[in-house]
Structure formats: structure tokens, C-alpha cells
Amino acid sequence: MKTISSFLITGLALVALTGSAAARSRHQEQPPEVQPVPAAQPSLPPPDDTAKFLAGMPISKNSPLAPLTNDPAWQEHSAFFEKAFGKLNSRQLQKLRTWQAANLPQSHEPVPVAFYMFSGPDFLYVDQFFPNAAVYIMCGKESMGPPPDPLRIGNLSAAFHNLESAMNSSLTTSYFITQDMKVDLQQQNLNGTLPILYVFLARAGKNINDVTFISLDRGGGVHEGRPGAGNTPGVRINYKDGRSGRAQTLYYFTTDISDGGISASPGFMSFCSHFGVGVSFLKSSSYLMFEEGFARVRNFILDHSNIIVQDDSGIPLADFNRSKWNLRLFGTYVGPIELFKQHYQPALHELFESSNPLPLNIAFGYQWNYHKSNLIVAERN
């Protein structure tokens, strides 16, 4: 059995903004105009059909994928995800919604942008915490892979097993294990992060309208192109929420947001800057912003957020200027897990001890026992 100390764990990021905080946002620039590049693409099933098919959900009888739902491999996969997401909803998401209603009702306010740094392919929690963002910007070092095409998969059973394995840790805890993803997402069947994004979108009740592969130039300009091509490759997914009908956009980019990575490829941070001030959420982010080599992304989040929701692995307590930020604490702080024990924060322990925080009662972050989990809401004064 793999132990958690064997892996570097990729984080998830969570982001928030109050309604009144919108008035404090700086003037927003318009995002750069997409420059189309004609490219011949093979005919694919509609992306919404593909997303629902991969998520094990019913699809239209008129869909080109409909005959594949008679395959025993798909039916077993559908049953697997029905059970896994059912457990996740009862164990985590229902409790999260109750917590939000009591402690963070402003998380349901419309916001212009939700920055989700160090997210990998996890759309699940940023949507649960901040369901009404106009734009979600996510990133990770994991590649997107080619657009999934179930009609061209030779072995559906192997492909579904690969997808289930890649998602297992995120469904049973709340984070992806990088080493597992390197193994599972590099397989030939359904490789890359895009299939996982599709599953989370479909299971969150989103209806995908279109998917466009893009890349960023050094100034943050957006260019259409082939999947994975360009200096900073990405994907733009336009969709509508199935309940509200709200039109929303998800961007995912494959990029290195260390200081050195940003210097080499500045396009991603330039692109993010075009959206002005929004919300930020950090969760299970490997304590990367405790390191000297991640100061630029840490400062960006502090400068472009009105509320930051995180666990203790996000921005260190010492980097919050207490004259600018009000901190609300939930749960308990017992320190990092063994893998990250060097990032223990005595000052944060003292703050938890002295402030009598409200209970969290939700497993959140690396401390998967909810009695040891913590959540920090930082609101700009």
C-alpha cells in the first residue's frame, strides 16, 4: 500500500468574495481577445454528451454515444460513480453546504472571477464553495491531454478503470495525489486532466456548450490552437449551470507558477491580472507558498482577492497584514501531517488556542480526520 509520505500532494484552491467586497474591487480590465487559428479537428461527439458519458450519467437517446451505454463496461462504471459520488455527497458536500449557510453565506454571491491556484483538475470544491463565479481560473503542472473521444477508445473497461483510479483519492479524501495522477493520467486511455474536469462538471449539474483549446503568449494574450500546444497551453470550457441557467466559463492551464516558472512563462499571471480582483481559495496546496520560490503567486493572491478561504497549507499566517485582513478560524490546528512537519506555525497554534474557533465538522485538507481539520477565512478590511 502506498503511504502518503511517498508523494508530493497537489493542492486544491478555494476562493471567495462578499457582495459588499465587489465595491472594493479595483477597476477590471477586459480579458484579452481570443485570436482564432484555423485548425482541422476530427469530428467529436458533443462535449456535453462526452462529459455525461464519462461521468456515468444518462445521455440523450439521439447522442452518438448512446449505443455505448449498453456496454457492460459503461454500466459498471456508471454504478461505480453513482456509489462514489453518493458517498461523497453525504459525507462531505451536504455538510459543506450546511457550513456555508451558517458561516459563509456570501460565498453564494455572484463574483467576477475565482482564482484556484494549485488546483490540478479539481473543479468540485471551487464550485461547491463559490457556485456563482462568472469565471473560474485553475492551473496545475498536469497536462490536459487530447480531447476525450469515447468513440475511438478500443478498450472501454481499461479506460474507465484508469479514470476511476486517477480520481480515487479526490473522491475518498479531498485532494489529488500527484504520483497517482502521473501514473494514471499518462495512460493511453483517457489521459490528461480534461476527462476529470468533464466528470466534475457533469456531476455538478453543468451543461457544456463548447470547449476551445487555447494558449497564452507572454503578455497574456489568448490564441486558439491545438490541444497542449503553445508556451502556456490551456482550455476554455463554456457551460451553463443546470439549476440557475447562469452562463459560466472555466479556464484550465498547464503551467509552472513558481517564481522561476513565472519568469520563464509570464503569460498566465498576465492573463489572470486582466480579470482584476476576485476571490481565492487554497486547499491541500503542499505548503508551496511557505517557500521562497513562490512569492510571486502568493503576492498575486493577496493583491487580487477580497476573501481567501484556505486551510493551513495555503498562505502562511505571517504574510497576512492584520491591519488589512480579518481572519476567522474554524476547526482545530494540530500542525501539518508528517510529510510537511517543517511548516508547523507556532503563531497559528496560539491564535487557534486564544480565539476559541467554531467547530468545522468537515474533513478538509490533509488532516482527513475532521477532528484535526481547519479552515481559515481571510476577509479584506
C-alpha positions, -999 to 999 in steps of 0.1 A, spaced: 0 0 0 13 34 -9 19 58 20 12 94 19 49 102 26 57 87 -7 41 115 -27 41 152 -32 4 161 -29 -10 185 -54 -33 211 -38 -67 224 -44 -75 261 -42 -107 277 -30 -117 313 -35 -144 338 -22 -158 373 -24 -186 391 -4 -212 412 -22 -200 443 -5 -164 435 -14 -172 439 -50 -174 476 -44 -138 475 -32 -125 457 -63 -102 476 -85 -112 485 -120 -114 454 -141 -99 452 -175 -115 431 -202 -98 398 -208 -77 397 -239 -95 389 -271 -91 354 -284 -71 352 -316 -85 323 -337 -62 300 -355 -79 278 -381 -71 241 -374 -86 210 -387 -101 190 -359 -115 155 -361 -153 153 -356 -160 147 -319 -192 139 -301 -208 170 -284 -187 177 -253 -217 177 -230 -225 142 -242 -189 131 -236 -189 146 -201 -221 129 -191 -209 96 -206 -176 97 -187 -194 106 -155 -217 76 -159 -248 97 -163 -277 93 -187 -274 109 -221 -298 116 -249 -310 86 -270 -300 106 -301 -264 110 -289 -238 92 -310 -226 78 -277 -260 63 -267 -252 28 -281 -221 26 -259 -242 29 -228 -254 -7 -235 -218 -19 -230 -214 -37 -196 -182 -17 -190 -201 16 -191 -229 2 -169 -203 -10 -143 -186 24 -145 -219 42 -141 -227 22 -110 -192 28 -96 -195 66 -99 -231 67 -86 -219 50 -55 -188 71 -51 -204 104 -57 -234 94 -35 -210 88 -6 -191 120 -13 -223 140 -12 -235 126 21 -200 125 38 -188 159 26 -208 181 3 -241 182 23 -221 191 54 -202 218 34 -235 234 22 -247 235 58 -215 251 70 -216 277 42 -251 287 50 -242 293 86 -207 308 83 -201 320 47 -234 329 31 -216 355 9 -200 326 -9 -232 323 -30 -230 359 -42 -221 364 -79 -184 371 -83 -164 381 -114 -136 356 -110 -125 327 -87 -88 321 -88 -80 285 -79 -42 282 -79 -25 248 -75 -59 232 -83 -50 205 -107 -82 192 -123 -103 196 -92 -134 217 -101 -155 200 -74 -147 221 -43 -144 255 -60 -178 250 -75 -192 239 -42 -178 269 -23 -183 295 -49 -210 283 -74 -218 317 -89 -184 329 -102 -186 342 -138 -151 328 -145 -130 301 -128 -92 301 -134 -75 269 -125 -40 257 -131 -16 228 -125 15 211 -139 -6 182 -151 -13 183 -189 -48 183 -203 -42 155 -228 -62 152 -260 -99 158 -262 -116 126 -250 -134 107 -277 -152 76 -264 -160 65 -300 -123 59 -306 -115 41 -273 -106 5 -281 -110 -9 -245 -137 9 -226 -132 -12 -195 -95 -3 -192 -102 34 -199 -129 36 -172 -106 18 -147 -79 44 -155 -103 73 -149 -116 58 -117 -81 52 -104 -70 88 -112 -100 102 -94 -100 78 -64 -81 100 -39 -101 131 -47 -134 111 -42 -123 94 -9 -104 124 6 -104 159 -9 -72 161 -29 -53 145 -57 -21 126 -51 4 138 -77 22 105 -81 -11 86 -87 -20 111 -114 13 108 -131 7 71 -134 -30 72 -143 -32 103 -164 -4 92 -187 -21 61 -197 -33 59 -233 -69 56 -224 -85 89 -213 -52 106 -204 -48 141 -191 -69 163 -168 -97 171 -192 -117 139 -186 -116 146 -149 -128 182 -155 -156 168 -177 -167 143 -149 -168 170 -122 -187 194 -145 -213 168 -154 -217 156 -118 -221 193 -106 -251 197 -130 -233 218 -156 -242 216 -193 -212 222 -215 -218 244 -245 -183 244 -261 -147 236 -255 -118 255 -270 -81 247 -268 -60 278 -263 -26 290 -254 -12 322 -239 15 345 -253 39 362 -229 16 391 -225 -14 370 -215 -30 372 -250 -52 342 -259 -48 322 -290 -68 292 -303 -48 262 -313 -41 225 -310 -45 208 -276 -14 212 -255 3 235 -280 20 268 -272 40 282 -244 12 281 -219 -14 256 -231 -49 257 -217 -86 250 -224 -117 272 -221 -150 255 -213 -182 275 -216 -212 260 -198 -245 267 -181 -255 258 -146 -283 233 -149 -303 248 -120 -298 286 -124 -291 287 -161 -262 310 -154 -236 311 -181 -201 304 -167 -166 298 -180 -138 276 -167 -102 280 -178 -75 254 -170 -39 260 -178 -8 237 -177 18 259 -162 45 263 -135 36 291 -111 69 290 -91 88 323 -93 111 307 -119 82 294 -139 65 327 -140 97 344 -151 101 319 -179 64 320 -189 47 352 -176 16 348 -198 -5 330 -172 -2 357 -144 -7 384 -170 -39 367 -182 -51 364 -146 -44 401 -140 -69 411 -167 -97 399 -145 -90 422 -116 -99 414 -80 -119 383 -73 -118 355 -48 -92 329 -39 -93 296 -22 -63 274 -12 -65 238 0 -40 210 2 -15 231 -17 16 213 -4 27 244 17 44 257 -15 38 293 -6 58 288 25 88 285 2 108 315 -11 103 303 -46 66 310 -46 64 346 -35 50 360 -68 19 338 -68 14 344 -31 15 381 -35 -8 379 -65 -34 361 -44 -31 387 -16 -34 416 -41 -63 402 -62 -86 388 -35 -112 402 -12 -117 369 6 -93 340 8 -106 307 21 -79 282 29 -65 256 52 -31 260 69 -13 248 38 -21 279 19 -7 314 27 13 315 60 -2 335 88 29 358 88 21 370 53 -14 384 63 -11 420 72 -35 421 101 -43 458 95 -57 447 61 -71 413 68 -96 400 93 -92 363 100 -119 339 111 -108 304 122 -127 271 122 -119 237 134 -86 229 151 -49 233 143 -27 203 152 0 211 127 9 196 93 10 159 86 44 143 89 54 149 52 52 187 58 61 189 95 87 216 89 59 240 81 44 240 116 33 275 126 35 282 164 18 316 159 -12 299 142 -14 274 170 -15 303 195 -42 321 175 -64 290 174 -59 285 211 -68 321 220 -97 327 196 -119 298 206 -128 289 169 -161 274 159 -161 237 150 -157 227 114 -171 191 115 -159 186 79 -128 167 68 -108 193 50 -73 193 37 -45 169 45 -57 162 81 -85 140 69 -99 133 103 -124 161 107 -114 165 144 -80 177 131 -91 197 101 -90 235 100 -103 262 77 -94 299 76 -115 327 61 -94 359 55 -116 389 46 -101 422 35 -109 450 58 
